[in-house]
């Protein structure tokens, strides 16, 4: 029999697919739990859920779940008690749970006024074991790809040389790595083309710059600058990347310029005022038709001659 934990209570190993990576604003679209009992028996449950918000196309490209596929599915709120009962009395396990899965499921239960107590459960995260036993630093990469010890670690020149050796070693080990620089970049540095900044805090939606995180997610950038500039000022002064701050600052500047410029009269009002100043008979040649249309729009009365007859 293979070695494993000597369970003294059930272990719920779970994974989540969601609408995105923000545990505070995104929603669960699929939850699968494998429950292991101390006697060795196992029970598996999977819930496909309607997140009640649109699933972004870039997220669908990862897990393959579309809005149409969950349109008739129950919501998390409708299944919350059933899910909580399945986790009852269990420790929890998975792979990389701490960053997204645990905080996201806690938020989902909180929206239902229910409590999922992760702190009261023991955590068995396979990713933590992996990182602890198989370090992913430069020295480990030198040993794995180059068969050498990196004896001068943390010296800038030695680290740079070691990084190049590792990259060369990776090309020797993996024959399918693309030699074309653009192809390599596309394969390992995936970027959403809609992102306006490096971290994707802002993105274009239907050609319009929008916020892509937090309480303002999905709102138009210029409208926020006009009606709630404090949010963008917080970004400018906060712990954000320089290009994120630049985009926020530029939006605030655009808003300030619009407010500083005197309100210009509308085109129709401008022509109306010009016509009044000139008099209809002084309209430049070639604009007679426009003058007539303008008079009609203004409800002007025909001019009369000295005898009171209409001209």
Buried (B, 14 or more C-beta within 10 A) or exposed (E): EEEEEEBEEBBBBBBBBBBBEBBEBBBBBBBBBBBBEEEEEEEEBEBBBBBEBEBBEBBBEEBEBEBEBBEEBBBBBEBBEEBBEBBEEBBBBBEBBEEBBBBBBBBBBEEBEBEBEBEEBEBBBEEBEEEEEEEEEBBEBBBBBBEEEBEEEEEEEBBEEBBEBBEEBBEEEEEEBEEEEEEEEEEEEEEBEBBBBEEBBBBBBEEEBBBBBBEBBBBBBBBBBBEEBEBBBEBBEEEBEEBBBBBBBBBBEBBEEEEEEEEEEEEEEEBBEEBEEEEBEEBEEEEEEEBEEBBEEEEBEEEEEEEEEEE
